[in-house]
């Protein structure tokens, strides 16, 4: 009696051939060529994504820092006025006496003493449209600018500062100002997005747009 089935071993084929050195070299070369091309493509794509993200982060970070600085001074300011400014000198600031309280400049007195104050002003004389702050002192009748600081660049809108009421309506005139008004700061950025991003037949650069807005209420009432 046979308990197990007899397993017959087949003879191995001795005529099976393997890859030659030349075939292996060609296969490895093709594989490395494809892998290297894919790896370079992924790296280029990653660099583009990083550049796009860096542009957005730089724009928003600079804008938020500028908003934070303006917000702190408005909250601690005793007298705040919206006006128009044509250059970073104190004599160029003009109050808006008649008409909506919106303009490209904001003057802040930290106290009721008018010998020193700050002016935030949108300078459109350059291609970057920068928002700058300059501090002014009035000592013994001599008015001079003590310092100038650039807060943000690439701002597209002209009326950066507005005085609004509780229902978000712009104050119609200077005579309507009171302690309950808020300062609305709006910055619309238009910034070059990526050097290789081209659109249209004229090969114009692609720009991206951002907007930062804040409503600030003065803590130091008159």
DOKOL-154620 format. One record per residue (C-alpha): residue number from 1; residue in one letter; x, y, z. Coordinates in nm, 3 decimals. Layout:
<pt><num>NUM</num><residuo>A</residuo><xx>X</xx><yy>Y</yy><zz>Z</zz></pt>
...
//
This chain:
<pt><num>1</num><residuo>X</residuo><xx>0.000</xx><yy>0.000</yy><zz>0.000</zz></pt>
<pt><num>2</num><residuo>X</residuo><xx>0.128</xx><yy>0.341</yy><zz>-0.096</zz></pt>
<pt><num>3</num><residuo>X</residuo><xx>0.054</xx><yy>0.615</yy><zz>0.154</zz></pt>
<pt><num>4</num><residuo>X</residuo><xx>0.192</xx><yy>0.901</yy><zz>-0.049</zz></pt>
<pt><num>5</num><residuo>X</residuo><xx>0.164</xx><yy>0.977</yy><zz>-0.412</zz></pt>
<pt><num>6</num><residuo>X</residuo><xx>0.487</xx><yy>0.951</yy><zz>-0.589</zz></pt>
<pt><num>7</num><residuo>X</residuo><xx>0.598</xx><yy>1.294</yy><zz>-0.703</zz></pt>
<pt><num>8</num><residuo>X</residuo><xx>0.796</xx><yy>1.282</yy><zz>-1.016</zz></pt>
<pt><num>9</num><residuo>X</residuo><xx>1.052</xx><yy>1.557</yy><zz>-1.052</zz></pt>
<pt><num>10</num><residuo>X</residuo><xx>1.064</xx><yy>1.708</yy><zz>-1.391</zz></pt>
<pt><num>11</num><residuo>X</residuo><xx>1.389</xx><yy>1.769</yy><zz>-1.549</zz></pt>
<pt><num>12</num><residuo>X</residuo><xx>1.495</xx><yy>2.131</yy><zz>-1.543</zz></pt>
<pt><num>13</num><residuo>X</residuo><xx>1.528</xx><yy>2.308</yy><zz>-1.867</zz></pt>
<pt><num>14</num><residuo>X</residuo><xx>1.888</xx><yy>2.380</yy><zz>-1.926</zz></pt>
<pt><num>15</num><residuo>X</residuo><xx>1.834</xx><yy>2.603</yy><zz>-2.227</zz></pt>
<pt><num>16</num><residuo>X</residuo><xx>1.683</xx><yy>2.897</yy><zz>-2.032</zz></pt>
<pt><num>17</num><residuo>X</residuo><xx>1.892</xx><yy>3.209</yy><zz>-2.088</zz></pt>
<pt><num>18</num><residuo>X</residuo><xx>1.931</xx><yy>3.515</yy><zz>-1.854</zz></pt>
<pt><num>19</num><residuo>X</residuo><xx>1.995</xx><yy>3.881</yy><zz>-1.930</zz></pt>
<pt><num>20</num><residuo>X</residuo><xx>2.325</xx><yy>3.976</yy><zz>-2.069</zz></pt>
<pt><num>21</num><residuo>X</residuo><xx>2.537</xx><yy>4.263</yy><zz>-1.931</zz></pt>
<pt><num>22</num><residuo>X</residuo><xx>2.446</xx><yy>4.485</yy><zz>-2.226</zz></pt>
<pt><num>23</num><residuo>X</residuo><xx>2.072</xx><yy>4.423</yy><zz>-2.175</zz></pt>
<pt><num>24</num><residuo>X</residuo><xx>2.098</xx><yy>4.495</yy><zz>-1.802</zz></pt>
<pt><num>25</num><residuo>X</residuo><xx>2.292</xx><yy>4.815</yy><zz>-1.870</zz></pt>
<pt><num>26</num><residuo>X</residuo><xx>2.033</xx><yy>4.938</yy><zz>-2.119</zz></pt>
<pt><num>27</num><residuo>X</residuo><xx>1.745</xx><yy>4.854</yy><zz>-1.881</zz></pt>
<pt><num>28</num><residuo>X</residuo><xx>1.906</xx><yy>5.029</yy><zz>-1.586</zz></pt>
<pt><num>29</num><residuo>X</residuo><xx>1.991</xx><yy>5.329</yy><zz>-1.803</zz></pt>
<pt><num>30</num><residuo>X</residuo><xx>1.632</xx><yy>5.366</yy><zz>-1.927</zz></pt>
<pt><num>31</num><residuo>X</residuo><xx>1.501</xx><yy>5.332</yy><zz>-1.571</zz></pt>
<pt><num>32</num><residuo>X</residuo><xx>1.742</xx><yy>5.595</yy><zz>-1.440</zz></pt>
<pt><num>33</num><residuo>X</residuo><xx>1.654</xx><yy>5.830</yy><zz>-1.726</zz></pt>
<pt><num>34</num><residuo>X</residuo><xx>1.280</xx><yy>5.805</yy><zz>-1.651</zz></pt>
<pt><num>35</num><residuo>X</residuo><xx>1.333</xx><yy>5.830</yy><zz>-1.276</zz></pt>
<pt><num>36</num><residuo>X</residuo><xx>1.561</xx><yy>6.132</yy><zz>-1.307</zz></pt>
<pt><num>37</num><residuo>X</residuo><xx>1.318</xx><yy>6.314</yy><zz>-1.537</zz></pt>
<pt><num>38</num><residuo>X</residuo><xx>1.028</xx><yy>6.251</yy><zz>-1.300</zz></pt>
<pt><num>39</num><residuo>X</residuo><xx>1.236</xx><yy>6.361</yy><zz>-1.001</zz></pt>
<pt><num>40</num><residuo>X</residuo><xx>1.339</xx><yy>6.686</yy><zz>-1.172</zz></pt>
<pt><num>41</num><residuo>X</residuo><xx>0.978</xx><yy>6.754</yy><zz>-1.271</zz></pt>
<pt><num>42</num><residuo>X</residuo><xx>0.861</xx><yy>6.707</yy><zz>-0.912</zz></pt>
<pt><num>43</num><residuo>X</residuo><xx>1.136</xx><yy>6.939</yy><zz>-0.786</zz></pt>
<pt><num>44</num><residuo>X</residuo><xx>1.044</xx><yy>7.213</yy><zz>-1.035</zz></pt>
<pt><num>45</num><residuo>X</residuo><xx>0.677</xx><yy>7.180</yy><zz>-0.946</zz></pt>
<pt><num>46</num><residuo>X</residuo><xx>0.763</xx><yy>7.203</yy><zz>-0.577</zz></pt>
<pt><num>47</num><residuo>X</residuo><xx>0.971</xx><yy>7.516</yy><zz>-0.634</zz></pt>
<pt><num>48</num><residuo>X</residuo><xx>0.684</xx><yy>7.681</yy><zz>-0.820</zz></pt>
<pt><num>49</num><residuo>X</residuo><xx>0.436</xx><yy>7.599</yy><zz>-0.545</zz></pt>
<pt><num>50</num><residuo>X</residuo><xx>0.683</xx><yy>7.726</yy><zz>-0.285</zz></pt>
<pt><num>51</num><residuo>X</residuo><xx>0.730</xx><yy>8.053</yy><zz>-0.475</zz></pt>
<pt><num>52</num><residuo>X</residuo><xx>0.354</xx><yy>8.106</yy><zz>-0.505</zz></pt>
<pt><num>53</num><residuo>X</residuo><xx>0.304</xx><yy>8.040</yy><zz>-0.136</zz></pt>
<pt><num>54</num><residuo>X</residuo><xx>0.600</xx><yy>8.261</yy><zz>-0.042</zz></pt>
<pt><num>55</num><residuo>X</residuo><xx>0.452</xx><yy>8.552</yy><zz>-0.241</zz></pt>
<pt><num>56</num><residuo>X</residuo><xx>0.121</xx><yy>8.523</yy><zz>-0.059</zz></pt>
<pt><num>57</num><residuo>X</residuo><xx>0.285</xx><yy>8.486</yy><zz>0.281</zz></pt>
<pt><num>58</num><residuo>X</residuo><xx>0.515</xx><yy>8.784</yy><zz>0.231</zz></pt>
<pt><num>59</num><residuo>X</residuo><xx>0.228</xx><yy>9.007</yy><zz>0.116</zz></pt>
<pt><num>60</num><residuo>X</residuo><xx>-0.008</xx><yy>8.909</yy><zz>0.397</zz></pt>
<pt><num>61</num><residuo>X</residuo><xx>0.263</xx><yy>8.917</yy><zz>0.664</zz></pt>
<pt><num>62</num><residuo>X</residuo><xx>0.371</xx><yy>9.269</yy><zz>0.568</zz></pt>
<pt><num>63</num><residuo>X</residuo><xx>0.010</xx><yy>9.387</yy><zz>0.548</zz></pt>
<pt><num>64</num><residuo>X</residuo><xx>-0.082</xx><yy>9.237</yy><zz>0.885</zz></pt>
<pt><num>65</num><residuo>X</residuo><xx>0.223</xx><yy>9.392</yy><zz>1.046</zz></pt>
<pt><num>66</num><residuo>X</residuo><xx>0.128</xx><yy>9.732</yy><zz>0.905</zz></pt>
<pt><num>67</num><residuo>X</residuo><xx>-0.232</xx><yy>9.691</yy><zz>1.022</zz></pt>
<pt><num>68</num><residuo>X</residuo><xx>-0.111</xx><yy>9.596</yy><zz>1.369</zz></pt>
<pt><num>69</num><residuo>X</residuo><xx>0.103</xx><yy>9.906</yy><zz>1.398</zz></pt>
<pt><num>70</num><residuo>X</residuo><xx>-0.173</xx><yy>10.136</yy><zz>1.271</zz></pt>
<pt><num>71</num><residuo>X</residuo><xx>-0.428</xx><yy>9.969</yy><zz>1.499</zz></pt>
<pt><num>72</num><residuo>X</residuo><xx>-0.217</xx><yy>10.020</yy><zz>1.811</zz></pt>
<pt><num>73</num><residuo>X</residuo><xx>-0.165</xx><yy>10.389</yy><zz>1.740</zz></pt>
<pt><num>74</num><residuo>X</residuo><xx>-0.532</xx><yy>10.451</yy><zz>1.660</zz></pt>
<pt><num>75</num><residuo>X</residuo><xx>-0.643</xx><yy>10.283</yy><zz>1.981</zz></pt>
<pt><num>76</num><residuo>X</residuo><xx>-0.407</xx><yy>10.494</yy><zz>2.189</zz></pt>
<pt><num>77</num><residuo>X</residuo><xx>-0.456</xx><yy>10.815</yy><zz>1.992</zz></pt>
<pt><num>78</num><residuo>X</residuo><xx>-0.636</xx><yy>11.113</yy><zz>2.140</zz></pt>
<pt><num>79</num><residuo>X</residuo><xx>-0.710</xx><yy>11.296</yy><zz>1.813</zz></pt>
<pt><num>80</num><residuo>X</residuo><xx>-0.743</xx><yy>11.109</yy><zz>1.484</zz></pt>
<pt><num>81</num><residuo>X</residuo><xx>-0.809</xx><yy>11.279</yy><zz>1.150</zz></pt>
<pt><num>82</num><residuo>X</residuo><xx>-0.850</xx><yy>11.147</yy><zz>0.796</zz></pt>
<pt><num>83</num><residuo>X</residuo><xx>-0.716</xx><yy>11.357</yy><zz>0.513</zz></pt>
<pt><num>84</num><residuo>X</residuo><xx>-0.520</xx><yy>11.379</yy><zz>0.191</zz></pt>
<pt><num>85</num><residuo>X</residuo><xx>-0.144</xx><yy>11.387</yy><zz>0.166</zz></pt>
<pt><num>86</num><residuo>X</residuo><xx>0.081</xx><yy>11.445</yy><zz>-0.136</zz></pt>
<pt><num>87</num><residuo>X</residuo><xx>0.428</xx><yy>11.397</yy><zz>0.015</zz></pt>
<pt><num>88</num><residuo>X</residuo><xx>0.587</xx><yy>11.284</yy><zz>0.341</zz></pt>
<pt><num>89</num><residuo>X</residuo><xx>0.592</xx><yy>11.631</yy><zz>0.497</zz></pt>
<pt><num>90</num><residuo>X</residuo><xx>0.353</xx><yy>11.770</yy><zz>0.754</zz></pt>
<pt><num>91</num><residuo>X</residuo><xx>0.250</xx><yy>12.070</yy><zz>0.540</zz></pt>
<pt><num>92</num><residuo>X</residuo><xx>0.110</xx><yy>11.841</yy><zz>0.269</zz></pt>
<pt><num>93</num><residuo>X</residuo><xx>-0.157</xx><yy>11.693</yy><zz>0.499</zz></pt>
<pt><num>94</num><residuo>X</residuo><xx>-0.498</xx><yy>11.846</yy><zz>0.430</zz></pt>
<pt><num>95</num><residuo>X</residuo><xx>-0.807</xx><yy>11.781</yy><zz>0.637</zz></pt>
<pt><num>96</num><residuo>X</residuo><xx>-1.125</xx><yy>11.689</yy><zz>0.451</zz></pt>
<pt><num>97</num><residuo>X</residuo><xx>-1.358</xx><yy>11.956</yy><zz>0.583</zz></pt>
<pt><num>98</num><residuo>X</residuo><xx>-1.641</xx><yy>11.908</yy><zz>0.333</zz></pt>
<pt><num>99</num><residuo>X</residuo><xx>-1.723</xx><yy>11.569</yy><zz>0.193</zz></pt>
<pt><num>100</num><residuo>X</residuo><xx>-1.695</xx><yy>11.204</yy><zz>0.294</zz></pt>
<pt><num>101</num><residuo>X</residuo><xx>-1.422</xx><yy>11.131</yy><zz>0.545</zz></pt>
<pt><num>102</num><residuo>X</residuo><xx>-1.202</xx><yy>10.909</yy><zz>0.333</zz></pt>
<pt><num>103</num><residuo>X</residuo><xx>-0.852</xx><yy>10.966</yy><zz>0.203</zz></pt>
<pt><num>104</num><residuo>X</residuo><xx>-0.500</xx><yy>10.838</yy><zz>0.160</zz></pt>
<pt><num>105</num><residuo>X</residuo><xx>-0.363</xx><yy>10.972</yy><zz>0.490</zz></pt>
<pt><num>106</num><residuo>X</residuo><xx>-0.432</xx><yy>10.947</yy><zz>0.861</zz></pt>
<pt><num>107</num><residuo>X</residuo><xx>-0.300</xx><yy>11.185</yy><zz>1.127</zz></pt>
<pt><num>108</num><residuo>X</residuo><xx>-0.283</xx><yy>11.070</yy><zz>1.488</zz></pt>
<pt><num>109</num><residuo>X</residuo><xx>-0.210</xx><yy>11.282</yy><zz>1.795</zz></pt>
<pt><num>110</num><residuo>X</residuo><xx>-0.119</xx><yy>11.057</yy><zz>2.090</zz></pt>
<pt><num>111</num><residuo>X</residuo><xx>-0.225</xx><yy>11.335</yy><zz>2.334</zz></pt>
<pt><num>112</num><residuo>X</residuo><xx>-0.399</xx><yy>11.671</yy><zz>2.320</zz></pt>
<pt><num>113</num><residuo>X</residuo><xx>-0.054</xx><yy>11.825</yy><zz>2.288</zz></pt>
<pt><num>114</num><residuo>X</residuo><xx>-0.008</xx><yy>11.893</yy><zz>1.917</zz></pt>
<pt><num>115</num><residuo>X</residuo><xx>0.371</xx><yy>11.928</yy><zz>1.928</zz></pt>
<pt><num>116</num><residuo>X</residuo><xx>0.425</xx><yy>11.570</yy><zz>1.809</zz></pt>
<pt><num>117</num><residuo>X</residuo><xx>0.214</xx><yy>11.338</yy><zz>1.598</zz></pt>
<pt><num>118</num><residuo>X</residuo><xx>0.230</xx><yy>11.064</yy><zz>1.334</zz></pt>
<pt><num>119</num><residuo>X</residuo><xx>0.097</xx><yy>11.055</yy><zz>0.979</zz></pt>
<pt><num>120</num><residuo>X</residuo><xx>0.027</xx><yy>10.739</yy><zz>0.781</zz></pt>
<pt><num>121</num><residuo>X</residuo><xx>0.033</xx><yy>10.815</yy><zz>0.412</zz></pt>
<pt><num>122</num><residuo>X</residuo><xx>0.000</xx><yy>10.623</yy><zz>0.084</zz></pt>
<pt><num>123</num><residuo>X</residuo><xx>0.287</xx><yy>10.732</yy><zz>-0.140</zz></pt>
<pt><num>124</num><residuo>X</residuo><xx>0.197</xx><yy>10.678</yy><zz>-0.507</zz></pt>
<pt><num>125</num><residuo>X</residuo><xx>0.503</xx><yy>10.857</yy><zz>-0.648</zz></pt>
<pt><num>126</num><residuo>X</residuo><xx>0.678</xx><yy>10.522</yy><zz>-0.702</zz></pt>
<pt><num>127</num><residuo>X</residuo><xx>0.569</xx><yy>10.208</yy><zz>-0.885</zz></pt>
<pt><num>128</num><residuo>X</residuo><xx>0.539</xx><yy>10.014</yy><zz>-0.558</zz></pt>
<pt><num>129</num><residuo>X</residuo><xx>0.269</xx><yy>10.241</yy><zz>-0.404</zz></pt>
<pt><num>130</num><residuo>X</residuo><xx>0.407</xx><yy>10.217</yy><zz>-0.052</zz></pt>
<pt><num>131</num><residuo>X</residuo><xx>0.231</xx><yy>10.296</yy><zz>0.274</zz></pt>
<pt><num>132</num><residuo>X</residuo><xx>0.468</xx><yy>10.494</yy><zz>0.492</zz></pt>
<pt><num>133</num><residuo>X</residuo><xx>0.462</xx><yy>10.646</yy><zz>0.838</zz></pt>
<pt><num>134</num><residuo>X</residuo><xx>0.642</xx><yy>10.967</yy><zz>0.925</zz></pt>
<pt><num>135</num><residuo>X</residuo><xx>0.664</xx><yy>11.125</yy><zz>1.267</zz></pt>
<pt><num>136</num><residuo>X</residuo><xx>0.647</xx><yy>11.502</yy><zz>1.305</zz></pt>
<pt><num>137</num><residuo>X</residuo><xx>0.756</xx><yy>11.734</yy><zz>1.586</zz></pt>
<pt><num>138</num><residuo>X</residuo><xx>0.672</xx><yy>12.100</yy><zz>1.634</zz></pt>
<pt><num>139</num><residuo>X</residuo><xx>0.930</xx><yy>12.244</yy><zz>1.868</zz></pt>
<pt><num>140</num><residuo>X</residuo><xx>0.935</xx><yy>12.623</yy><zz>1.916</zz></pt>
<pt><num>141</num><residuo>X</residuo><xx>0.739</xx><yy>12.675</yy><zz>1.595</zz></pt>
<pt><num>142</num><residuo>X</residuo><xx>0.977</xx><yy>12.463</yy><zz>1.386</zz></pt>
<pt><num>143</num><residuo>X</residuo><xx>0.796</xx><yy>12.172</yy><zz>1.221</zz></pt>
<pt><num>144</num><residuo>X</residuo><xx>1.015</xx><yy>11.891</yy><zz>1.098</zz></pt>
<pt><num>145</num><residuo>X</residuo><xx>0.990</xx><yy>11.522</yy><zz>1.012</zz></pt>
<pt><num>146</num><residuo>X</residuo><xx>1.189</xx><yy>11.312</yy><zz>1.255</zz></pt>
<pt><num>147</num><residuo>X</residuo><xx>1.162</xx><yy>10.967</yy><zz>1.096</zz></pt>
<pt><num>148</num><residuo>X</residuo><xx>1.009</xx><yy>10.785</yy><zz>0.800</zz></pt>
<pt><num>149</num><residuo>X</residuo><xx>0.920</xx><yy>10.416</yy><zz>0.792</zz></pt>
<pt><num>150</num><residuo>X</residuo><xx>0.780</xx><yy>10.205</yy><zz>0.507</zz></pt>
<pt><num>151</num><residuo>X</residuo><xx>0.504</xx><yy>9.974</yy><zz>0.633</zz></pt>
<pt><num>152</num><residuo>X</residuo><xx>0.371</xx><yy>9.803</yy><zz>0.317</zz></pt>
<pt><num>153</num><residuo>X</residuo><xx>0.407</xx><yy>9.807</yy><zz>-0.061</zz></pt>
<pt><num>154</num><residuo>X</residuo><xx>0.208</xx><yy>9.727</yy><zz>-0.376</zz></pt>
<pt><num>155</num><residuo>X</residuo><xx>-0.119</xx><yy>9.886</yy><zz>-0.257</zz></pt>
<pt><num>156</num><residuo>X</residuo><xx>-0.368</xx><yy>9.944</yy><zz>-0.539</zz></pt>
<pt><num>157</num><residuo>X</residuo><xx>-0.652</xx><yy>10.138</yy><zz>-0.373</zz></pt>
<pt><num>158</num><residuo>X</residuo><xx>-0.625</xx><yy>10.513</yy><zz>-0.309</zz></pt>
<pt><num>159</num><residuo>X</residuo><xx>-0.859</xx><yy>10.564</yy><zz>-0.012</zz></pt>
<pt><num>160</num><residuo>X</residuo><xx>-0.685</xx><yy>10.358</yy><zz>0.252</zz></pt>
<pt><num>161</num><residuo>X</residuo><xx>-0.846</xx><yy>10.531</yy><zz>0.552</zz></pt>
<pt><num>162</num><residuo>X</residuo><xx>-1.213</xx><yy>10.601</yy><zz>0.621</zz></pt>
<pt><num>163</num><residuo>X</residuo><xx>-1.420</xx><yy>10.713</yy><zz>0.918</zz></pt>
<pt><num>164</num><residuo>X</residuo><xx>-1.742</xx><yy>10.513</yy><zz>0.952</zz></pt>
<pt><num>165</num><residuo>X</residuo><xx>-2.025</xx><yy>10.488</yy><zz>1.202</zz></pt>
<pt><num>166</num><residuo>X</residuo><xx>-2.169</xx><yy>10.181</yy><zz>1.373</zz></pt>
<pt><num>167</num><residuo>X</residuo><xx>-2.366</xx><yy>10.086</yy><zz>1.060</zz></pt>
<pt><num>168</num><residuo>X</residuo><xx>-2.053</xx><yy>10.102</yy><zz>0.839</zz></pt>
<pt><num>169</num><residuo>X</residuo><xx>-2.153</xx><yy>10.430</yy><zz>0.671</zz></pt>
<pt><num>170</num><residuo>X</residuo><xx>-1.881</xx><yy>10.680</yy><zz>0.589</zz></pt>
<pt><num>171</num><residuo>X</residuo><xx>-1.902</xx><yy>11.005</yy><zz>0.786</zz></pt>
<pt><num>172</num><residuo>X</residuo><xx>-2.040</xx><yy>11.272</yy><zz>0.547</zz></pt>
<pt><num>173</num><residuo>X</residuo><xx>-1.828</xx><yy>11.562</yy><zz>0.678</zz></pt>
<pt><num>174</num><residuo>X</residuo><xx>-1.585</xx><yy>11.670</yy><zz>0.947</zz></pt>
<pt><num>175</num><residuo>X</residuo><xx>-1.863</xx><yy>11.831</yy><zz>1.149</zz></pt>
<pt><num>176</num><residuo>X</residuo><xx>-2.029</xx><yy>11.492</yy><zz>1.198</zz></pt>
<pt><num>177</num><residuo>X</residuo><xx>-1.729</xx><yy>11.341</yy><zz>1.376</zz></pt>
<pt><num>178</num><residuo>X</residuo><xx>-1.775</xx><yy>11.218</yy><zz>1.730</zz></pt>
<pt><num>179</num><residuo>X</residuo><xx>-1.633</xx><yy>10.962</yy><zz>1.969</zz></pt>
<pt><num>180</num><residuo>X</residuo><xx>-1.842</xx><yy>10.679</yy><zz>1.832</zz></pt>
<pt><num>181</num><residuo>X</residuo><xx>-1.683</xx><yy>10.669</yy><zz>1.487</zz></pt>
<pt><num>182</num><residuo>X</residuo><xx>-1.446</xx><yy>10.395</yy><zz>1.382</zz></pt>
<pt><num>183</num><residuo>X</residuo><xx>-1.144</xx><yy>10.406</yy><zz>1.156</zz></pt>
<pt><num>184</num><residuo>X</residuo><xx>-1.164</xx><yy>10.163</yy><zz>0.866</zz></pt>
<pt><num>185</num><residuo>X</residuo><xx>-0.831</xx><yy>10.066</yy><zz>0.713</zz></pt>
<pt><num>186</num><residuo>X</residuo><xx>-0.841</xx><yy>9.892</yy><zz>0.374</zz></pt>
<pt><num>187</num><residuo>X</residuo><xx>-0.536</xx><yy>9.776</yy><zz>0.182</zz></pt>
<pt><num>188</num><residuo>X</residuo><xx>-0.576</xx><yy>9.607</yy><zz>-0.155</zz></pt>
<pt><num>189</num><residuo>X</residuo><xx>-0.251</xx><yy>9.449</yy><zz>-0.269</zz></pt>
<pt><num>190</num><residuo>X</residuo><xx>-0.161</xx><yy>9.370</yy><zz>-0.628</zz></pt>
<pt><num>191</num><residuo>X</residuo><xx>0.165</xx><yy>9.181</yy><zz>-0.639</zz></pt>
<pt><num>192</num><residuo>X</residuo><xx>0.368</xx><yy>8.997</yy><zz>-0.900</zz></pt>
<pt><num>193</num><residuo>X</residuo><xx>0.283</xx><yy>8.635</yy><zz>-0.845</zz></pt>
<pt><num>194</num><residuo>X</residuo><xx>0.553</xx><yy>8.438</yy><zz>-1.022</zz></pt>
<pt><num>195</num><residuo>X</residuo><xx>0.825</xx><yy>8.542</yy><zz>-1.268</zz></pt>
<pt><num>196</num><residuo>X</residuo><xx>0.748</xx><yy>8.261</yy><zz>-1.516</zz></pt>
<pt><num>197</num><residuo>X</residuo><xx>0.370</xx><yy>8.300</yy><zz>-1.502</zz></pt>
<pt><num>198</num><residuo>X</residuo><xx>0.279</xx><yy>8.476</yy><zz>-1.827</zz></pt>
<pt><num>199</num><residuo>X</residuo><xx>-0.065</xx><yy>8.548</yy><zz>-1.960</zz></pt>
<pt><num>200</num><residuo>X</residuo><xx>-0.198</xx><yy>8.690</yy><zz>-2.285</zz></pt>
<pt><num>201</num><residuo>X</residuo><xx>-0.028</xx><yy>8.755</yy><zz>-2.615</zz></pt>
<pt><num>202</num><residuo>X</residuo><xx>0.173</xx><yy>9.050</yy><zz>-2.482</zz></pt>
<pt><num>203</num><residuo>X</residuo><xx>0.349</xx><yy>8.824</yy><zz>-2.229</zz></pt>
<pt><num>204</num><residuo>X</residuo><xx>0.226</xx><yy>9.032</yy><zz>-1.937</zz></pt>
<pt><num>205</num><residuo>X</residuo><xx>0.323</xx><yy>8.917</yy><zz>-1.592</zz></pt>
<pt><num>206</num><residuo>X</residuo><xx>0.060</xx><yy>8.742</yy><zz>-1.381</zz></pt>
<pt><num>207</num><residuo>X</residuo><xx>-0.043</xx><yy>8.930</yy><zz>-1.070</zz></pt>
<pt><num>208</num><residuo>X</residuo><xx>-0.236</xx><yy>8.820</yy><zz>-0.767</zz></pt>
<pt><num>209</num><residuo>X</residuo><xx>-0.465</xx><yy>9.031</yy><zz>-0.550</zz></pt>
<pt><num>210</num><residuo>X</residuo><xx>-0.514</xx><yy>9.043</yy><zz>-0.175</zz></pt>
<pt><num>211</num><residuo>X</residuo><xx>-0.721</xx><yy>9.260</yy><zz>0.054</zz></pt>
<pt><num>212</num><residuo>X</residuo><xx>-0.677</xx><yy>9.332</yy><zz>0.423</zz></pt>
<pt><num>213</num><residuo>X</residuo><xx>-0.937</xx><yy>9.529</yy><zz>0.613</zz></pt>
<pt><num>214</num><residuo>X</residuo><xx>-0.975</xx><yy>9.629</yy><zz>0.976</zz></pt>
<pt><num>215</num><residuo>X</residuo><xx>-1.211</xx><yy>9.841</yy><zz>1.185</zz></pt>
<pt><num>216</num><residuo>X</residuo><xx>-1.043</xx><yy>10.014</yy><zz>1.479</zz></pt>
<pt><num>217</num><residuo>X</residuo><xx>-1.208</xx><yy>10.203</yy><zz>1.762</zz></pt>
<pt><num>218</num><residuo>X</residuo><xx>-1.028</xx><yy>10.467</yy><zz>1.967</zz></pt>
<pt><num>219</num><residuo>X</residuo><xx>-0.996</xx><yy>10.392</yy><zz>2.337</zz></pt>
<pt><num>220</num><residuo>X</residuo><xx>-0.887</xx><yy>10.744</yy><zz>2.433</zz></pt>
<pt><num>221</num><residuo>X</residuo><xx>-1.205</xx><yy>10.947</yy><zz>2.389</zz></pt>
<pt><num>222</num><residuo>X</residuo><xx>-1.202</xx><yy>11.325</yy><zz>2.366</zz></pt>
//
